[in-house]
Amino acid sequence: MEVDNTENQNEGDQDWRLLTAKSRANYCSERAALFDSENHLRLDAPAILRKSNEMDNFSHYLTGNESVSKSNSLLENEEPYILEYDVAGGLPGIKYRGVSTEDQDKYEQELVDKFLEVAEADANSIKSAFALSQDSGLNKVYTETITEIQEVRKICSKISLVRQMQTQSFVHHSQMKQPEIETIKEIDIDPISKLSNHDPFHESIQYPVLRRNIAKIAMQTGFETTQPFAINTLTQVAARYMSNLIKTVKTHCESVSSNHLSNAEVILVSLVENGVNKPDDLYTFVKERVLKQQAKLKDLRQKLSNFLRDLLRPGLENFNERSFEDNSEQFITGDFSSDLGDDFFGFKELGLDKEFKMLSSSIPIYLLHSRLHNSYSSTGNELKRNKYSDLEDLPPIKLAASDINDQIELVKPFYQQLVEKTKSHYVKSQKKKGESTELPPDEELYIIEDEELPQKQRNVRPRLPPTGKISSTKKKPLSSGYFLPEVA
């Protein structure tokens, strides 16, 4: 019996030595590193720290053989209290340890290679479901409306610049810069989000798409720029409204009520519960608000374009021989021929039009500025240009008393009265001068005009009131009066 006990003890010690050999060697080496050759402590030596996993194993070894009692805490004890309730009891451990980051990156790189192979090295050629069509639907209407708004802004900036040239004697080059307006493009989601291992319904993909559409709606209503905080707020409001609408539809679809609703009724009830009385309201909004706004913007753009063209393009009355007197270089270099489509000096045949930048339809800014400013600020008669200024104004022929018999019978009485007025006026003027009152012959007696008569003798021309209507004078009714009875 003693021999057996000794052998068992030797086997236990041997097992203990084998299990703890590595740990004891490590601790001994670390402890030896604490002392120098003279067995003094080294101040710069690292301290010996206990390892948490080995301490856990040691404490588990100590408490493994203890009996369960009331004083032991079941929450602190990792072993199950009742083995029947251990779901994984008796089952081997799972070898699958999850997907590491390196494996996931490798798998995603393979997907990227396949995606680029299908897309022929152009990731943007494959469109996702989030890329809206530009040829139909409300997206087309909204994009065209935003484009019209941008064109109207460009034209308004040009009109403002022309007004500054007319009113200001000097315009700085910094004021001539056009606003930088980018063309609206339909941007798809990033290529990585198009891969099959990415969920298209994840918040990281859905939120930017909704944010982009909300920004487009804000631009369509007239906002040129906005802050990210404002767009994020609108996006959160839209997201909450859409989530409430879907929750309402889901609730009615999963209802266990005996009065089951059809799909159309579920949509109608969900719209009513979320603020839309009927689907016709949505149709009315698109028809009356969106489409009419687009038509009004097109009309406004056309009117502004015509107005700008009238400001920049001189009228027909400005083209005469006097156009050469304002030192205009266009008539010297032949730049005006580009508007007519004619090569005035043959620069295109010689290949000099691109080399010297000739025959361009653009007018130099300083020349345009001087013309606009002079035409707007000129008040003298010399700088005023009248229509048909090339023609000479001929004075009207005066009518003599001898010419009355050559007129038609309808106007003869009128002209005879004028002759009598002319004779009386001539006699009065001669008496004032103290000269002879003898009338000249009819060939030299010219009929006097109304403008030559005294102010009192002129015919009073009827004048229209500011309202543009001829009103007859009405007698004011008597507020209080006494009428005598008629005598029979």
PyMOL commands that set and color helices and strands:
alter all, ss='L'
color gray80, all
select helices_A, chain A and resi 2-32+52-63+83-85+101-119+123-125+137-167+173-176+191-194+203-220+228-253+263-273+279-312+316-318+321-326+330-333+337-340+347-350+365-377+401-406+412-433+450-452
alter helices_A, ss='H'
color red, helices_A
deselect
rebuild
show_as cartoon
